[in-house]
Amino acid sequence: MTNQLPIAVIGAGMSGVACARVLHHHNIPFHLIDRGRVVGGRMASRRIRESGTPFDGHITDIGASYFTVQDPDFATVVNSWIDAGTAREWTDTFHVATPAGISGIRTGPMRYSATEGLRSIIEHQAKVIPTEQIQPSTQVESIAVEDKHVVVDGESFSAVAVCVPDPQAKQFLDASLVSTHKLLDQIQWEAVIAVTAVFESGMLPKFDGVFVNDHPVITWIANDGHRRGNEDPVVVAHVHPQLAAQHLADPVGVIPQALDAVLPILGLTEHPQWSSAMRWTFAKPTSARDELCAFDEITHIGFAGDSWAGGPKVEAAWKSGHELGIRLAKWWNQRL
């Protein structure tokens, strides 16, 4: 029977792993497929490797910066992460800046981080998934519907949960799925380049994060040492989407502009000891659908991520993936 074929979950970020966890809970066979070597998606962390320097081994968040909590179900999950020592409360106060420098502070909801980087939260979530059901380093090339099956790169599945940014999904979905392509065209996505910079100890002013307004180069600066809780002199700055889009082919090339912008905002005169850049072609959606997710019972293709559930937020990605998992489990059981 068709429903005896496994389900393919494409993308091992927050939404994909949340979806896979629900399927695992319901004993539904699935393959979690991701192009990365490890789980995490845009909740990405990278360990700095500079032997002999005091910051060697520092784990830096180069994707999502933090997450907030509103939904009661997500709050329960986050509390379990805190109890496990994976997540931590970071701050409810950020500074605000203009091109002239820091101009004030802004309080808001508690922002959460992770001592070992935000990717460690995805790793924690994925621990329940059997290793043999995770396919890393696998770039999906095509998804088509054939004879009531969904075919992913020549392999048949009963259904597919697509949990990657909409523009990425469009690249591998068959052109005959016209209505699906129209759905994915509804939301625009921004590029971001994350520039990491390591300064000498004691140089940084006291701050957690800075929202930078009306600046052509920088939109956000995070004190990664505060975010980690280890006070390492590391900052991560996000390059303005328009400028980032111009440097996607050479992200390192934007570092001088980024640093020239960051230094006066933070009141610094000395350049960092070390810097790097990470490109995110589809960093975040500029808006989001109110629906939690989508699942087409004709094509058997579903979608989840932070362009759903009122995102773009980590919480929205979790809610969307979790809900898609529930809908797939209900659909699966109805067919038995």
ZIWO-V687256 format. One record per pair of residues at least 6 apart in sequence whose C-alpha atoms are under 8 Angstrom apart, sorted by the first residue. I is the first residue (numbers start at 1). GAP is how many residues later the second one is. If there is no record, write none. Layout:
{{I:GAP} {I:GAP}}
This chain:
{{2:146} {2:147} {2:156} {3:155} {3:329} {3:332} {3:333} {4:154} {5:24} {5:151} {5:152} {5:153} {6:22} {6:23} {6:24} {6:25} {6:151} {6:152} {6:153} {7:21} {7:22} {7:23} {7:24} {7:150} {7:151} {7:152} {7:153} {7:154} {8:22} {8:23} {8:24} {8:25} {8:149} {8:151} {8:152} {8:153} {9:7} {9:10} {9:11} {9:21} {9:22} {9:23} {9:24} {9:151} {9:152} {9:153} {9:154} {10:6} {10:22} {10:23} {10:24} {10:150} {10:151} {10:152} {10:153} {10:154} {11:6} {11:21} {11:22} {11:23} {11:24} {11:30} {11:151} {11:152} {11:153} {12:20} {12:21} {12:22} {12:27} {12:28} {12:29} {12:151} {13:26} {13:27} {13:28} {13:29} {13:30} {13:109} {13:150} {13:151} {14:26} {14:27} {14:29} {14:108} {14:291} {14:300} {14:303} {14:304} {14:307} {15:148} {15:289} {15:290} {15:291} {15:302} {15:303} {15:304} {15:305} {15:306} {15:307} {16:16} {16:145} {16:146} {16:147} {16:148} {16:288} {16:289} {16:305} {17:15} {17:105} {17:108} {17:109} {17:304} {18:107} {18:300} {18:303} {18:304} {18:307} {19:142} {19:302} {19:303} {19:304} {19:305} {19:306} {19:307} {20:10} {20:12} {20:109} {20:305} {21:104} {21:105} {21:107} {21:108} {21:301} {21:304} {22:300} {22:303} {22:304} {22:307} {23:6} {23:7} {23:302} {23:303} {23:305} {23:306} {24:6} {24:105} {26:303} {28:301} {28:304} {30:103} {31:102} {31:103} {31:104} {32:101} {32:102} {32:103} {33:101} {33:102} {33:103} {33:105} {34:101} {34:102} {34:103} {34:104} {34:105} {35:101} {35:102} {35:103} {35:104} {35:105} {36:100} {36:101} {36:102} {37:99} {37:100} {38:98} {38:99} {39:80} {39:83} {39:84} {39:87} {39:97} {40:79} {40:80} {40:82} {40:83} {41:78} {42:21} {42:22} {42:241} {43:18} {43:19} {43:20} {43:21} {43:75} {43:76} {43:79} {44:17} {44:18} {44:19} {44:20} {44:73} {44:74} {44:75} {45:14} {45:15} {45:16} {45:17} {45:18} {45:72} {45:73} {45:74} {46:13} {46:14} {46:15} {46:16} {46:71} {47:10} {47:11} {47:12} {47:13} {48:7} {48:8} {48:9} {48:10} {48:11} {48:12} {49:7} {49:8} {49:9} {50:6} {50:7} {55:143} {55:177} {58:174} {59:57} {59:58} {59:169} {60:57} {60:136} {60:164} {60:176} {61:56} {61:57} {61:163} {61:175} {62:132} {62:133} {62:134} {62:174} {62:216} {63:131} {63:217} {63:220} {64:54} {64:250} {65:48} {65:157} {66:45} {66:46} {66:47} {66:52} {67:44} {67:45} {67:46} {67:246} {67:247} {67:248} {68:41} {68:42} {68:43} {68:44} {68:245} {68:246} {68:247} {69:6} {69:9} {69:40} {69:41} {69:42} {69:246} {71:244} {74:241} {74:244} {74:245} {78:9} {81:6} {81:40} {82:6} {86:28} {86:29} {86:30} {86:34} {86:35} {86:38} {87:25} {87:26} {87:27} {87:28} {87:34} {88:24} {88:25} {88:26} {88:27} {89:21} {89:22} {89:23} {89:24} {90:20} {90:21} {90:22} {90:23} {90:136} {90:137} {91:19} {91:20} {91:21} {91:117} {92:15} {92:16} {92:17} {92:18} {92:19} {93:12} {93:13} {93:14} {93:15} {93:115} {94:11} {94:12} {94:13} {94:113} {94:114} {94:115} {94:116} {94:117} {95:7} {95:8} {95:9} {95:10} {95:11} {95:112} {95:113} {95:114} {95:115} {95:116} {96:6} {96:7} {96:8} {96:9} {96:10} {96:114} {96:115} {96:116} {96:117} {97:6} {97:7} {97:113} {97:114} {97:115} {97:116} {97:168} {98:114} {98:115} {98:116} {98:117} {98:167} {99:113} {99:114} {99:115} {99:116} {99:162} {99:166} {100:164} {100:165} {101:163} {101:164} {101:165} {101:166} {102:108} {102:163} {102:164} {113:114} {113:115} {114:6} {114:7} {114:113} {114:114} {115:112} {115:113} {115:114} {116:112} {117:111} {140:12} {140:13} {140:32} {141:11} {141:12} {141:30} {141:31} {142:9} {142:10} {142:11} {142:29} {142:30} {142:31} {142:32} {143:7} {143:8} {143:9} {143:10} {143:29} {143:30} {143:31} {144:6} {144:7} {144:8} {144:29} {144:30} {144:33} {145:6} {145:154} {148:10} {148:151} {149:7} {149:8} {149:9} {149:10} {149:151} {150:6} {150:7} {150:8} {150:9} {150:10} {150:149} {150:150} {150:151} {151:6} {158:142} {159:140} {159:141} {159:142} {159:143} {160:140} {160:141} {160:142} {161:140} {161:141} {161:142} {161:143} {161:163} {162:7} {162:139} {162:140} {162:141} {162:142} {163:140} {163:141} {163:142} {163:158} {164:140} {164:141} {165:117} {165:119} {165:140} {165:142} {166:18} {166:19} {166:21} {166:141} {167:17} {167:18} {167:22} {167:115} {169:15} {170:11} {170:14} {173:8} {175:6} {187:98} {187:99} {187:100} {187:101} {187:120} {188:97} {188:98} {188:99} {189:93} {189:94} {189:95} {189:96} {189:97} {190:51} {190:91} {190:92} {190:93} {190:94} {190:95} {190:96} {191:50} {191:51} {191:53} {191:54} {191:88} {191:89} {191:90} {191:91} {191:92} {191:93} {192:46} {192:47} {192:48} {192:49} {192:52} {192:53} {192:87} {192:88} {192:89} {192:90} {192:91} {193:45} {193:46} {193:47} {193:48} {193:51} {193:55} {193:58} {193:84} {193:85} {193:86} {193:87} {194:42} {194:43} {194:44} {194:45} {194:83} {194:84} {194:85} {194:86} {195:41} {195:42} {195:43} {195:44} {195:60} {195:63} {195:80} {195:81} {195:82} {195:83} {196:38} {196:39} {196:40} {196:41} {196:79} {196:80} {196:81} {197:37} {197:38} {197:39} {197:75} {197:76} {197:77} {197:78} {197:79} {198:35} {198:36} {198:37} {198:74} {198:75} {198:76} {198:77} {199:34} {199:35} {199:72} {199:73} {199:74} {199:75} {200:33} {200:72} {200:73} {201:31} {201:32} {202:31} {203:30} {203:65} {204:29} {204:62} {204:64} {205:61} {205:62} {207:16} {207:19} {208:14} {208:15} {208:16} {208:18} {208:19} {209:11} {209:12} {209:13} {209:14} {210:10} {210:11} {210:12} {211:8} {211:9} {211:10} {212:6} {212:7} {212:8} {212:9} {213:6} {215:25} {216:24} {216:27} {217:22} {217:23} {217:26} {217:40} {217:41} {217:44} {218:19} {218:20} {218:21} {218:22} {218:40} {218:43} {218:44} {219:18} {219:19} {219:20} {219:21} {220:17} {220:18} {220:19} {221:14} {221:15} {221:16} {221:17} {221:41} {222:13} {222:14} {222:15} {223:10} {223:11} {223:12} {223:13} {224:7} {224:8} {224:9} {224:10} {224:11} {224:12} {225:6} {225:7} {225:8} {225:9} {225:10} {226:6} {237:21} {237:25} {239:19} {244:7} {244:10} {244:35} {245:36} {247:6} {247:7} {248:31} {248:33} {251:26} {251:27} {251:28} {252:24} {252:25} {252:26} {255:20} {255:21} {255:22} {259:12} {263:6} {263:7} {263:8} {284:22} {284:23} {284:28} {285:21} {285:22} {285:27} {286:26} {287:20} {287:23} {287:24} {287:25} {288:18} {288:19} {288:20} {288:21} {288:22} {288:23} {288:24} {289:18} {289:19} {289:20} {289:21} {289:22} {290:18} {290:19} {290:20} {291:17} {291:18} {291:19} {292:12} {292:16} {292:17} {292:18} {292:27} {292:28} {292:31} {292:32} {293:9} {293:10} {293:11} {293:12} {293:15} {293:16} {293:27} {293:28} {293:30} {293:31} {294:8} {294:9} {294:10} {294:30} {295:6} {295:7} {295:8} {295:29} {295:32} {295:33} {296:6} {302:22} {303:21} {304:13} {304:16} {304:17} {304:20} {305:11} {305:12} {305:13} {305:15} {305:16} {306:6} {306:7} {306:8} {306:10} {306:11} {306:14} {307:9} {307:10} {308:8} {308:9} {308:12} {309:7} {309:8} {309:10} {309:11} {310:6} {311:6}}
